[in-house]
Amino acid sequence: MEQLSVTPLKQLNSEPTRGKSILDLVLYSHPGYYKKILSIQDSFNPDYDAVLCEPTLSIKPNRQTVYFREVRENNKVKLHELLCAADFVEVYCDDLDKALEKFHNIVIHAFDSSCFLKNVTISDCDPPYMTPLLKHLLKKKSRLQRAESHKAKEINDHIKIMLIENLRSQSPRNGSKAWWTQANYLTGQNCKRRLPDTFCDETINDKFTRISTTDSRIPVE
Protein backbone atom coordinates (compact mmCIF):
# COMPACT_ATOMS: atom_id res chain seq x y z
CA MET A 1 0.00 0.00 0.00
CA GLU A 2 2.91 2.36 0.65
CA GLN A 3 4.16 1.84 -2.91
CA LEU A 4 0.74 2.83 -4.31
CA SER A 5 1.14 6.32 -2.86
CA VAL A 6 3.86 7.11 -5.41
CA THR A 7 1.79 5.87 -8.38
CA PRO A 8 -1.30 7.35 -10.11
CA LEU A 9 -3.28 4.19 -9.31
CA LYS A 10 -6.20 4.32 -6.90
CA GLN A 11 -7.92 1.54 -4.97
CA LEU A 12 -11.39 0.82 -6.32
CA ASN A 13 -12.79 -1.72 -3.85
CA SER A 14 -13.16 -0.98 -0.17
CA GLU A 15 -15.29 -3.92 1.00
CA PRO A 16 -13.45 -6.81 2.75
CA THR A 17 -13.24 -10.06 0.81
CA ARG A 18 -12.30 -12.39 3.68
CA GLY A 19 -13.26 -11.53 7.22
CA LYS A 20 -12.13 -7.96 7.80
CA SER A 21 -9.31 -8.10 5.24
CA ILE A 22 -9.20 -7.11 1.58
CA LEU A 23 -7.26 -9.90 -0.12
CA ASP A 24 -7.80 -8.71 -3.70
CA LEU A 25 -7.14 -5.11 -4.60
CA VAL A 26 -8.70 -3.61 -7.73
CA LEU A 27 -6.62 -0.67 -8.90
CA TYR A 28 -7.57 1.87 -11.54
CA SER A 29 -6.09 4.89 -13.26
CA HIS A 30 -9.35 6.33 -14.68
CA PRO A 31 -12.24 6.55 -12.18
CA GLY A 32 -14.91 6.86 -14.85
CA TYR A 33 -14.27 3.41 -16.35
CA TYR A 34 -16.24 1.50 -13.69
CA LYS A 35 -19.69 2.25 -12.31
CA LYS A 36 -20.32 -0.56 -9.84
CA ILE A 37 -18.19 -2.75 -7.60
CA LEU A 38 -19.77 -5.83 -6.05
CA SER A 39 -18.47 -8.40 -3.59
CA ILE A 40 -20.09 -11.77 -4.18
CA GLN A 41 -19.59 -15.03 -2.33
CA ASP A 42 -17.41 -17.56 -4.11
CA SER A 43 -19.28 -20.84 -4.60
CA PHE A 44 -16.02 -22.84 -4.47
CA ASN A 45 -14.66 -21.10 -1.38
CA PRO A 46 -17.47 -20.05 1.01
CA ASP A 47 -15.22 -17.99 3.29
CA TYR A 48 -13.92 -15.88 0.43
CA ASP A 49 -15.70 -13.15 -1.55
CA ALA A 50 -14.94 -12.44 -5.19
CA VAL A 51 -14.86 -8.92 -6.60
CA LEU A 52 -17.03 -8.09 -9.60
CA CYS A 53 -16.35 -4.86 -11.50
CA GLU A 54 -18.94 -3.53 -13.93
CA PRO A 55 -17.49 -1.21 -16.60
CA THR A 56 -19.30 1.90 -17.74
CA LEU A 57 -18.51 1.29 -21.40
CA SER A 58 -19.34 -1.92 -23.22
CA ILE A 59 -17.14 -3.11 -26.04
CA LYS A 60 -19.10 -3.22 -29.27
CA PRO A 61 -18.58 -6.40 -31.29
CA ASN A 62 -17.02 -6.15 -34.71
CA ARG A 63 -19.60 -7.36 -37.23
CA GLN A 64 -19.15 -8.08 -40.90
CA THR A 65 -21.22 -9.61 -43.66
CA VAL A 66 -19.85 -12.89 -44.99
CA TYR A 67 -20.90 -14.54 -48.24
CA PHE A 68 -20.73 -18.29 -48.61
CA ARG A 69 -22.06 -21.12 -50.75
CA GLU A 70 -24.25 -23.95 -49.55
CA VAL A 71 -22.21 -27.02 -50.44
CA ARG A 72 -23.97 -29.68 -48.42
CA GLU A 73 -24.58 -33.14 -49.83
CA ASN A 74 -27.96 -32.29 -51.37
CA ASN A 75 -26.44 -29.24 -53.09
CA LYS A 76 -23.69 -31.38 -54.59
CA VAL A 77 -26.24 -33.90 -55.85
CA LYS A 78 -28.26 -31.11 -57.48
CA LEU A 79 -25.12 -29.68 -59.09
CA HIS A 80 -24.23 -33.07 -60.52
CA GLU A 81 -27.72 -33.50 -61.98
CA LEU A 82 -27.64 -30.08 -63.65
CA LEU A 83 -24.21 -30.68 -65.17
CA CYS A 84 -25.29 -34.08 -66.49
CA ALA A 85 -28.38 -32.54 -68.09
CA ALA A 86 -26.57 -29.51 -69.50
CA ASP A 87 -26.15 -29.12 -73.25
CA PHE A 88 -22.45 -28.73 -74.06
CA VAL A 89 -22.93 -28.75 -77.85
CA GLU A 90 -22.30 -25.00 -78.12
CA VAL A 91 -18.93 -25.49 -76.46
CA TYR A 92 -17.62 -27.43 -79.46
CA CYS A 93 -16.80 -24.56 -81.82
CA ASP A 94 -13.71 -23.32 -83.63
CA ASP A 95 -13.45 -20.08 -81.66
CA LEU A 96 -11.59 -20.93 -78.45
CA ASP A 97 -12.68 -17.76 -76.60
CA LYS A 98 -16.35 -18.32 -77.39
CA ALA A 99 -16.11 -21.98 -76.42
CA LEU A 100 -14.53 -21.05 -73.09
CA GLU A 101 -17.20 -18.40 -72.45
CA LYS A 102 -20.02 -20.87 -73.23
CA PHE A 103 -18.47 -23.49 -70.94
CA HIS A 104 -18.03 -20.93 -68.15
CA ASN A 105 -21.67 -19.77 -68.43
CA ILE A 106 -23.01 -23.33 -68.26
CA VAL A 107 -20.97 -24.24 -65.20
CA ILE A 108 -21.70 -20.98 -63.35
CA HIS A 109 -25.42 -21.25 -64.08
CA ALA A 110 -25.50 -24.80 -62.70
CA PHE A 111 -23.44 -23.71 -59.69
CA ASP A 112 -25.73 -20.75 -58.93
CA SER A 113 -28.84 -22.93 -59.34
CA SER A 114 -27.67 -25.61 -56.92
CA CYS A 115 -25.11 -24.16 -54.49
CA PHE A 116 -26.93 -21.00 -53.54
CA LEU A 117 -25.03 -17.90 -52.49
CA LYS A 118 -25.96 -16.83 -48.97
CA ASN A 119 -24.91 -14.00 -46.70
CA VAL A 120 -24.87 -13.79 -42.93
CA THR A 121 -23.53 -11.38 -40.33
CA ILE A 122 -20.59 -12.71 -38.33
CA SER A 123 -19.35 -11.14 -35.10
CA ASP A 124 -15.99 -11.51 -33.36
CA CYS A 125 -17.98 -12.39 -30.22
CA ASP A 126 -19.29 -15.56 -31.85
CA PRO A 127 -17.82 -18.83 -30.54
CA PRO A 128 -15.18 -20.47 -32.75
CA TYR A 129 -17.54 -23.30 -33.77
CA MET A 130 -20.08 -20.82 -35.18
CA THR A 131 -19.53 -21.13 -38.93
CA PRO A 132 -21.45 -19.01 -41.47
CA LEU A 133 -23.52 -22.02 -42.53
CA LEU A 134 -24.39 -22.86 -38.94
CA LYS A 135 -25.48 -19.30 -38.22
CA HIS A 136 -27.57 -19.28 -41.39
CA LEU A 137 -29.33 -22.47 -40.31
CA LEU A 138 -30.03 -21.03 -36.87
CA LYS A 139 -31.68 -17.98 -38.42
CA LYS A 140 -33.65 -20.20 -40.79
CA LYS A 141 -34.81 -22.37 -37.91
CA SER A 142 -35.96 -19.30 -36.00
CA ARG A 143 -38.07 -18.16 -38.95
CA LEU A 144 -39.72 -21.57 -39.37
CA GLN A 145 -40.27 -22.20 -35.67
CA ARG A 146 -43.98 -21.27 -35.68
CA ALA A 147 -45.09 -21.51 -39.30
CA GLU A 148 -43.48 -24.83 -40.26
CA SER A 149 -42.44 -26.61 -37.09
CA HIS A 150 -41.66 -29.91 -38.87
CA LYS A 151 -39.08 -28.21 -41.11
CA ALA A 152 -37.66 -26.40 -38.10
CA LYS A 153 -37.20 -29.77 -36.36
CA GLU A 154 -35.31 -31.17 -39.37
CA ILE A 155 -33.02 -28.14 -39.40
CA ASN A 156 -32.53 -28.46 -35.65
CA ASP A 157 -31.41 -32.09 -36.02
CA HIS A 158 -28.94 -31.04 -38.70
CA ILE A 159 -27.67 -28.21 -36.47
CA LYS A 160 -26.98 -30.69 -33.66
CA ILE A 161 -24.87 -32.84 -35.98
CA MET A 162 -22.93 -29.82 -37.24
CA LEU A 163 -22.32 -28.59 -33.70
CA ILE A 164 -20.86 -31.92 -32.65
CA GLU A 165 -18.62 -32.05 -35.72
CA ASN A 166 -17.42 -28.45 -35.26
CA LEU A 167 -16.71 -28.94 -31.56
CA ARG A 168 -14.77 -32.12 -32.21
CA SER A 169 -12.67 -30.52 -34.94
CA GLN A 170 -11.91 -27.26 -33.12
CA SER A 171 -11.82 -28.16 -29.42
CA PRO A 172 -9.16 -30.48 -27.99
CA ARG A 173 -10.22 -33.27 -25.68
CA ASN A 174 -10.38 -32.13 -22.08
CA GLY A 175 -10.12 -34.08 -18.87
CA SER A 176 -7.64 -35.14 -16.24
CA LYS A 177 -6.48 -38.15 -18.26
CA ALA A 178 -5.27 -35.91 -21.10
CA TRP A 179 -3.58 -33.58 -18.61
CA TRP A 180 -1.70 -36.40 -16.88
CA THR A 181 -0.71 -37.91 -20.22
CA GLN A 182 0.87 -34.61 -21.22
CA ALA A 183 2.50 -34.20 -17.80
CA ASN A 184 3.99 -37.71 -17.92
CA TYR A 185 5.26 -37.06 -21.44
CA LEU A 186 6.98 -33.83 -20.41
CA THR A 187 8.52 -35.33 -17.27
CA GLY A 188 9.47 -38.62 -18.93
CA GLN A 189 7.53 -40.75 -16.44
CA ASN A 190 6.21 -43.20 -19.04
CA CYS A 191 9.40 -43.66 -21.04
CA LYS A 192 12.39 -45.77 -20.16
CA ARG A 193 15.54 -43.72 -19.91
CA ARG A 194 18.30 -45.25 -21.99
CA LEU A 195 21.82 -43.90 -22.07
CA PRO A 196 23.40 -43.57 -25.51
CA ASP A 197 25.97 -46.15 -26.58
CA THR A 198 28.67 -43.48 -26.71
CA PHE A 199 28.25 -42.62 -23.03
CA CYS A 200 31.32 -43.40 -20.92
CA ASP A 201 31.45 -42.60 -17.21
CA GLU A 202 35.26 -42.45 -17.20
CA THR A 203 35.28 -39.81 -19.95
CA ILE A 204 32.75 -37.68 -18.07
CA ASN A 205 34.70 -38.07 -14.84
CA ASP A 206 38.00 -37.07 -16.49
CA LYS A 207 36.42 -34.03 -18.11
CA PHE A 208 35.04 -32.61 -14.87
CA THR A 209 38.29 -33.41 -13.07
CA ARG A 210 40.24 -31.29 -15.55
CA ILE A 211 37.89 -28.31 -15.35
CA SER A 212 37.52 -28.44 -11.57
CA THR A 213 39.21 -25.59 -9.71
CA THR A 214 39.11 -27.36 -6.33
CA ASP A 215 42.49 -28.89 -5.44
CA SER A 216 41.00 -31.35 -2.98
CA ARG A 217 38.54 -32.75 -5.49
CA ILE A 218 38.65 -36.57 -5.73
CA PRO A 219 37.39 -38.27 -8.89
CA VAL A 220 34.27 -40.33 -8.47
CA GLU A 221 34.93 -44.06 -8.47
Order of alpha helices (4+ residues) and beta strands (2+ residues): beta-beta-beta-beta-beta-alpha-alpha-beta-alpha-alpha-alpha-alpha
